Amino acid sequence: MNYICEHFSSIDSTNEEAKRRYAGGDIREQLLSADFQSAGKGRNGRSFYSPENTGIYFSYLYPNPENEPIGNLIFVTTVAAVLVCDAIRKVTKADAGIKWVNDVYVNDKKVCGILAEVAYQDSVPGIIVGIGINLSTTDFPEEIQGIASSVGTFTDEELRKIKKEIIGSVGDGLWQFFRNSGNAAYKECILSSYREMSLVIGREVSFGTENETEMTGIATGIEEDGSLSVKLQNGEIRTLNSGEIHLKLLR
């Protein structure tokens, strides 16, 4: 796999560092990882809690120097979620699952967040995929204590091994994705895995945006572009395809 890897003991945000590099003319395909983030980024401008040593935080930069179409960031996030969930299952044996679209759960609590963004070098776009995983974090801020957890309990030696293996697995998977995104068979394989890993299909959910009335329904399936279909109580089918939408599992 031909991409650069660089690790930091601490950084403000691996996504922001990737943006700075790309904007400054660094067009290498690269993966930046850190043991601690002082200003980790989450969706919709939120922060992502990134305590020292108990998690792994990394960003993959895919430069696009020929200005090819970027495509659907929801599907990019879908791919990343599958890769992370698969890596957690294989490396730690934890029973990880995916809550649409960017959260990975273990034991009904969030252990990973994913943030895909478009970066620019002048007017030339690229993609940054940011991933934060709570591996053995036990102390969380009060506002997320009820929803956040970690993958498991590990020794320092186990953590070093797990971090290396997860980063390698997800990084290699993203490298392959960006070269096979137009391959129908590859895409169907990803969607099949996503559906198998989904925690929401068949369950009652509520959803909406900050400016929209909350709606409830049954999640019925994952569409070809990674969007989620929800059947409302009145029988209407709504397709959720925006990263601005929040989703809650009700039962």
C-alpha positions as CSV (number, residue, x, y, z in Angstrom):
1,M,0.0,0.0,0.0
2,N,1.5,3.3,-1.1
3,Y,0.6,5.9,1.5
4,I,2.6,7.8,4.1
5,C,2.1,7.1,7.8
6,E,3.1,9.6,10.5
7,H,2.3,9.4,14.2
8,F,2.1,12.2,16.9
9,S,2.1,11.7,20.6
10,S,-0.2,14.8,20.7
11,I,-1.8,17.1,18.3
12,D,-4.7,19.5,18.1
13,S,-6.6,17.5,15.5
14,T,-5.4,15.0,12.9
15,N,-8.2,16.2,10.5
16,E,-7.0,19.8,10.9
17,E,-3.3,18.8,10.4
18,A,-4.3,16.9,7.2
19,K,-6.2,20.1,6.0
20,R,-3.2,22.3,6.7
21,R,-0.9,20.0,4.8
22,Y,-3.1,19.7,1.8
23,A,-3.8,23.4,1.7
24,G,-0.1,24.0,1.9
25,G,0.7,21.9,-1.2
26,D,1.3,18.4,0.4
27,I,-0.5,16.1,-2.1
28,R,0.9,12.8,-0.7
29,E,-1.7,10.2,0.2
30,Q,-1.2,9.9,4.0
31,L,-2.4,8.6,7.3
32,L,-1.8,10.8,10.4
33,S,-2.4,9.3,13.8
34,A,-2.1,10.5,17.4
35,D,-2.4,9.3,21.0
36,F,-4.0,12.5,22.1
37,Q,-6.0,15.4,20.5
38,S,-6.5,18.7,22.3
39,A,-9.2,19.8,19.8
40,G,-10.6,16.6,18.3
41,K,-13.4,17.2,15.8
42,G,-16.8,15.6,15.7
43,R,-19.9,16.1,13.5
44,N,-21.7,19.4,13.2
45,G,-18.9,21.4,14.8
46,R,-18.9,19.3,18.0
47,S,-15.7,18.3,19.7
48,F,-14.5,14.7,20.0
49,Y,-13.2,13.7,23.4
50,S,-9.7,12.4,22.8
51,P,-7.9,11.6,26.1
52,E,-4.3,10.6,26.2
53,N,-3.2,7.0,25.4
54,T,-6.5,5.2,25.9
55,G,-7.7,5.7,22.4
56,I,-6.4,6.1,18.9
57,Y,-7.2,9.0,16.6
58,F,-6.3,9.1,13.0
59,S,-7.1,10.8,9.6
60,Y,-6.6,9.5,6.1
61,L,-5.9,12.1,3.4
62,Y,-6.8,11.2,-0.1
63,P,-5.5,14.0,-2.4
64,N,-7.3,14.6,-5.7
65,P,-4.8,16.4,-7.8
66,E,-6.6,15.8,-11.1
67,N,-9.9,17.3,-9.7
68,E,-11.9,14.1,-10.3
69,P,-15.4,13.9,-8.7
70,I,-15.3,13.5,-5.0
71,G,-18.6,11.5,-4.8
72,N,-20.8,10.9,-1.8
73,L,-19.3,11.6,1.6
74,I,-22.1,9.5,3.2
75,F,-20.8,6.5,1.3
76,V,-17.2,7.3,2.2
77,T,-18.3,7.3,5.8
78,T,-20.1,4.0,5.2
79,V,-16.9,2.4,4.0
80,A,-14.9,3.7,6.9
81,A,-17.5,2.4,9.4
82,V,-17.3,-1.0,7.8
83,L,-13.5,-1.0,7.9
84,V,-13.4,0.1,11.6
85,C,-16.1,-2.3,12.7
86,D,-14.4,-5.2,10.9
87,A,-11.0,-4.2,12.4
88,I,-12.4,-4.0,16.0
89,R,-14.0,-7.4,15.6
90,K,-10.9,-9.1,14.2
91,V,-8.3,-7.4,16.4
92,T,-10.1,-7.2,19.8
93,K,-12.9,-9.8,19.3
94,A,-15.4,-7.2,20.6
95,D,-18.9,-7.5,19.1
96,A,-18.9,-4.1,17.3
97,G,-21.8,-2.8,15.2
98,I,-22.7,0.3,13.2
99,K,-25.3,2.9,14.0
100,W,-26.0,5.0,10.9
101,V,-23.9,6.6,9.6
102,N,-20.7,7.4,11.5
103,D,-20.8,5.8,14.9
104,V,-19.5,2.3,15.9
105,Y,-21.0,0.8,19.0
106,V,-20.0,-2.0,21.4
107,N,-22.5,-3.1,24.1
108,D,-25.0,-0.4,23.0
109,K,-22.6,2.5,23.6
110,K,-20.5,4.5,21.2
111,V,-16.8,3.6,21.0
112,C,-16.0,5.3,17.7
113,G,-16.9,8.4,15.7
114,I,-16.1,9.1,12.0
115,L,-15.9,12.4,10.3
116,A,-15.4,12.6,6.5
117,E,-14.6,16.1,5.1
118,V,-13.7,17.7,1.8
119,A,-10.4,19.6,1.9
120,Y,-9.1,22.1,-0.7
121,Q,-5.7,23.0,-2.2
122,D,-6.7,26.2,-4.0
123,S,-9.8,24.9,-5.8
124,V,-8.7,21.2,-6.0
125,P,-10.7,19.0,-3.6
126,G,-9.5,16.0,-1.6
127,I,-11.0,13.8,1.0
128,I,-10.1,13.5,4.7
129,V,-11.5,10.7,6.7
130,G,-11.1,11.2,10.5
131,I,-11.6,8.3,12.9
132,G,-11.5,8.3,16.7
133,I,-11.8,5.1,18.7
134,N,-12.1,4.7,22.5
135,L,-10.1,1.6,23.1
136,S,-9.8,1.5,26.9
137,T,-11.1,4.9,28.0
138,T,-13.0,4.8,31.3
139,D,-13.4,8.5,32.3
140,F,-15.7,10.5,30.1
141,P,-17.1,14.1,30.4
142,E,-20.5,14.2,32.2
143,E,-22.4,15.1,29.0
144,I,-21.4,11.9,27.2
145,Q,-21.1,9.4,30.1
146,G,-24.5,7.9,29.3
147,I,-23.7,7.2,25.6
148,A,-19.9,6.7,25.4
149,S,-17.9,3.7,26.3
150,S,-14.7,1.9,25.2
151,V,-13.9,-1.3,23.3
152,G,-12.5,-3.2,26.3
153,T,-9.8,-3.3,29.0
154,F,-6.2,-3.8,27.8
155,T,-2.7,-3.7,29.1
156,D,-0.3,-1.1,27.7
157,E,1.4,-3.7,25.6
158,E,-1.9,-4.9,24.2
159,L,-2.9,-1.4,23.4
160,R,0.2,-0.7,21.4
161,K,-0.4,-3.9,19.4
162,I,-4.1,-3.1,18.9
163,K,-3.5,0.4,17.8
164,K,-0.9,-0.7,15.2
165,E,-3.2,-3.4,13.8
166,I,-6.3,-1.3,13.6
167,I,-4.5,1.6,11.9
168,G,-2.9,-0.7,9.4
169,S,-6.2,-2.6,8.7
170,V,-8.3,0.6,8.2
171,G,-5.6,2.5,6.4
172,D,-5.1,-0.3,3.9
173,G,-8.8,-0.7,3.5
174,L,-9.2,3.1,2.7
175,W,-6.3,2.9,0.2
176,Q,-8.2,0.0,-1.6
177,F,-11.5,1.9,-1.5
178,F,-10.2,5.0,-3.2
179,R,-9.0,2.8,-6.0
180,N,-12.2,0.6,-6.3
181,S,-14.9,3.1,-5.5
182,G,-16.3,2.7,-9.1
183,N,-16.2,-1.1,-9.0
184,A,-19.8,-2.4,-8.7
185,A,-18.7,-5.7,-7.1
186,Y,-16.6,-4.0,-4.5
187,K,-19.4,-1.5,-3.6
188,E,-21.9,-4.4,-3.2
189,C,-19.5,-6.2,-0.9
190,I,-19.2,-3.1,1.3
191,L,-22.9,-2.6,1.4
192,S,-23.5,-6.2,2.2
193,S,-21.0,-6.0,5.1
194,Y,-22.6,-2.7,6.3
195,R,-26.1,-4.2,6.4
196,E,-24.8,-7.2,8.4
197,M,-23.1,-4.9,10.8
198,S,-26.0,-2.4,11.1
199,L,-27.6,-1.9,14.5
200,V,-30.6,0.0,13.2
201,I,-32.3,-2.0,10.5
202,G,-35.6,-3.3,11.8
203,R,-35.5,-1.0,14.9
204,E,-37.6,2.0,15.8
205,V,-35.6,5.3,15.4
206,S,-36.1,9.0,15.8
207,F,-34.4,11.5,13.5
208,G,-34.2,15.1,12.5
209,T,-32.0,18.2,12.2
210,E,-31.7,21.1,14.6
211,N,-34.3,23.0,12.6
212,E,-36.7,20.1,11.9
213,T,-39.4,18.5,13.9
214,E,-38.3,15.1,15.3
215,M,-39.8,12.2,13.4
216,T,-40.1,8.5,14.3
217,G,-40.3,5.3,12.3
218,I,-38.8,1.9,11.6
219,A,-35.4,1.7,9.8
220,T,-36.1,-0.6,6.9
221,G,-32.8,-0.7,4.9
222,I,-29.5,0.7,3.6
223,E,-29.7,2.1,0.1
224,E,-27.0,1.8,-2.6
225,D,-25.5,5.2,-1.8
226,G,-25.3,4.4,2.0
227,S,-28.5,6.4,2.9
228,L,-31.0,5.0,5.4
229,S,-34.6,4.3,4.6
230,V,-37.1,4.8,7.4
231,K,-40.8,4.0,7.3
232,L,-42.8,6.6,9.2
233,Q,-45.9,5.8,11.3
234,N,-48.1,7.1,8.5
235,G,-46.5,4.7,6.0
236,E,-44.4,7.3,4.2
237,I,-40.8,6.2,3.4
238,R,-38.1,8.8,4.2
239,T,-34.6,8.5,2.9
240,L,-31.9,9.9,5.2
241,N,-28.8,10.9,3.2
242,S,-27.4,13.9,5.0
243,G,-24.6,14.0,7.6
244,E,-26.5,16.9,9.3
245,I,-29.2,14.5,10.4
246,H,-29.0,13.0,13.9
247,L,-30.5,9.5,14.6
248,K,-31.5,7.9,17.9
249,L,-32.3,4.3,18.6
250,L,-35.6,3.9,20.5
251,R,-35.8,0.2,20.8
